[in-house]
């Protein structure tokens, strides 16, 4: 349980917010992250381990695997985002389909990223723009569905 707790302490605030855990555990993790002393962190980690025992560890492990990209769902989502990135770059008509399936996405920012890929002066600029488009799509997808587990 302490190892699971240690994994939780390595998450950033946005990732931690998606964890299906009690407020007490969230507060304990936040306290751990702000402690400067190694001894204080050691004691707090023991306390976190105690709190984790009272939680639904299976759902926490699933959410953690999704964040780390090791779950089958995370890998599927990664491939779906890659697929959409490639389609948006290669097929101009796919933008309408994407916007229909994802109505909450920032349309102007999406068009901006696609336009940057096409306007790249060389392969290096186009690859960098394609990576930026992928990051935008991933962030848009994560904000639309933080936890579906």
N, C-alpha and C positions, 0 to 999 in steps of 0.2 A: 504494500500500500504506500510505503514511503517513496518507492521508485515512481509510482503513478503520480504521487504528490509532487515529486521533483520535476517530472515532465510538465505538470501544470504550471509550476513556477517559472518555466522557461518561455511561456506564452506571453505575447504582448496583450495590451488591454482589449483590443478589438477581438482577438482570438479567444481570450478568456471570457468575454461577454457572450460568446456562443456556446459556452460549456453548460450542460444541464446539471448545475450544481447549486447547492444552497447558498444563501447570502453569507452565512458564516464561513463557508469554505472560500468564497470569493474574497471576503475581507481578510482572512488568514493569508491567502496567497498575495494579496496586495501588500500586507504588512511585511511578509517575507521579502518582497522585491524592494522595499524601501529601507530595510535594515542594513547598516554598513558592516556590522560586526559578524565575523564568521561564527562565533559562539551563539549569538542571537539567532542567526540563520539556522544553525543546527537544531536548536531547541524549537524554533518555529516549524521546521520541517517535520519534527516528531509530532507536533501538534497537528499539522496538516495531515500526516499519515493517520492520526486518530480520527480526524474529521472525515477522511476519505472512506474509512470503514463503515461510516453511517450513510454513505451515499450509494446511489445506483451505479456501481463501478462499470458495469457493462455499457451503459449509455455514455459514460464519460470516456471509456476506452474507444468506443466507436467514433465519437466526436473528435477525439484526439487523433485517431487514425485518418480521419477525413482531413483534418487540418494539416497533418504531416504528409498527406498525399499517398498514404500506403493502403488505403481502403480501395476496394473495387469501385465504389461509387466515385471517389476522388479521381481515380484514373479514368473512369468513363467521362466525368465532367471535363477533365483536362483534354481528352481527345475530342469531345464535342466542341470545346472552345477553339481548338486548333482547326477543326473542320470549318467552323463558321469564319474564322480569320481567313483561311484560304479561299473560301467561297466569296467572301466580301471583297477580296482583292481581285479575284479572277472574273467574277460574274457581277456586273453592275446591277442586274435585276434582283440579285439576292438580298440587296439592302431592304427592299420593301418587305420581303418575306421575314427577314430578321426582325424588323421593326414591328411587324404584325405579331410575331411570337414573343417579343420582349418589349411591350409598350412602355415600360418605365425607364428605358435606357435614354440617356441624353443624346438626342438625335444629332444635334449640332456638333457635339464633341466626336461622335462616331464618324460623321461625314468628314470632319477635320482630319482624323487619324487615317481614314482611307485615302483622302486626297494627298496626304503627306507620303504615303507609300508610293502612289503613282507619280508624284513629282520628284522623287529621289533622283539625284544626278548620277549616282553610280550604284553598284550592287550593295556596297557597304551602307549607304544611306537608306536604301530600300529595305535592307534586312533590319536595320535599327528601327525604322518606322513600323515594320511588320511586328517586331517585338513589342513596341509601344502599343500597337493596336491590340495585340494579344493580352497585354497587361490590363488595358482598358476593358476589354471584354470579360476578363476574369474578375476584375473588381466589380463590374456591373452585375455579373452573375452572382457573385457572393453577396452583394448588398441586396439583391432581389430575393435570395433564399438563403439566409444565414444558417439555418439548421432544418433539414428535412429528414433527419434520421429517425 
